[in-house]
Amino acid sequence: MLSTFWLGSFFLNLINPSNVNFHPIHVSTANIEYNKQDHKWEITCTIFTDDFEAALTKQNHGKIDLNSAAMHTAMDALVKSYLQQNLQIKTDGKATLLNYLGYEINKESADVYLESEEVGTVKKVVVNDSLLQNQFDDQINIVHITVNGNRKSEKLDYPNKNIEQVF
């Protein structure tokens, strides 16, 4: 009975709102979906806000506050630069230009939106995802790639950052 109490207390401490700056896992997700009408990639990256701010601070050595409406324009430029450096896609052997659309805060995470230029038909996709790997040596990046309703997912444990999928 006593051990059940301590175990329960341990898990409650993990989800306790007073521990908002601590979470036991460093993970991001990248949802990369091919829009066959537009022949473009639509990408949403979801990253814990506190981890993302720490990585941006390390890269830029300045004040980072992704929640600040007054700093949103400045943060947009930093987020765009960071994503350009840490997320690349090759479609059928050709580098794919990703256009930054913006970000928004969704509770504890930041959702970053990107869209590619037109890429045509997709057969092979190579993704280089090094998000937050400059910050955490236990970083996990989960990548979901969907082409014509066929979804393939892969987990990248630091230091792995490359995925290759054939559709």
JODAMO-V120466 format. One record per residue. RES is the residue in one small letter. OMEGA is omega as a letter, one per 20 degrees, with the letter a starting at -180 (999 if undefined). D_LAST is the distance of its C-alpha to the last C-alpha in whole Angstrom. Layout:
BEGIN
res = (RES,RES)
omega = (OMEGA,OMEGA)
d_last = (D_LAST,D_LAST)
END
This chain:
BEGIN
res = (m,l,s,t,f,w,l,g,s,f,f,l,n,l,i,n,p,s,n,v,n,f,h,p,i,h,v,s,t,a,n,i,e,y,n,k,q,d,h,k,w,e,i,t,c,t,i,f,t,d,d,f,e,a,a,l,t,k,q,n,h,g,k,i,d,l,n,s,a,a,m,h,t,a,m,d,a,l,v,k,s,y,l,q,q,n,l,q,i,k,t,d,g,k,a,t,l,l,n,y,l,g,y,e,i,n,k,e,s,a,d,v,y,l,e,s,e,e,v,g,t,v,k,k,v,v,v,n,d,s,l,l,q,n,q,f,d,d,q,i,n,i,v,h,i,t,v,n,g,n,r,k,s,e,k,l,d,y,p,n,k,n,i,e,q,v,f)
omega = (a,a,r,r,a,r,r,r,r,a,r,r,r,a,a,r,r,r,a,r,a,r,a,a,r,a,r,r,r,r,a,a,r,r,a,r,a,a,a,r,r,a,r,r,r,a,r,a,a,r,a,r,r,r,r,r,r,a,a,r,r,r,r,r,a,r,a,r,a,a,a,a,r,r,r,a,a,r,r,a,a,a,r,a,a,r,r,r,r,r,a,r,a,r,a,r,r,r,r,r,r,r,r,r,a,a,a,a,r,r,a,a,r,r,a,r,a,a,a,a,a,r,a,a,r,r,r,a,r,a,r,r,r,a,a,r,r,a,r,r,r,a,r,r,a,r,r,r,r,a,r,a,r,r,r,r,r,j,r,a,a,r,r,r,r,a,999)
d_last = (53,53,50,48,50,48,45,45,46,44,41,43,43,40,39,43,42,45,42,40,40,39,35,35,31,29,26,24,20,18,16,13,12,11,14,13,17,18,15,15,14,17,18,20,22,24,27,30,33,35,33,31,35,36,33,34,38,37,35,38,41,42,43,39,39,36,38,41,41,43,41,38,38,38,36,33,34,33,30,29,30,28,25,25,26,24,20,18,15,14,11,10,14,16,17,17,20,20,23,25,26,29,29,31,32,32,34,34,30,29,26,25,23,21,20,18,19,18,14,14,10,7,5,6,8,11,14,17,19,23,24,28,27,31,32,32,31,30,27,24,21,18,15,13,10,9,7,9,10,8,9,9,12,14,18,20,23,25,25,22,20,17,13,10,7,4,0)
END
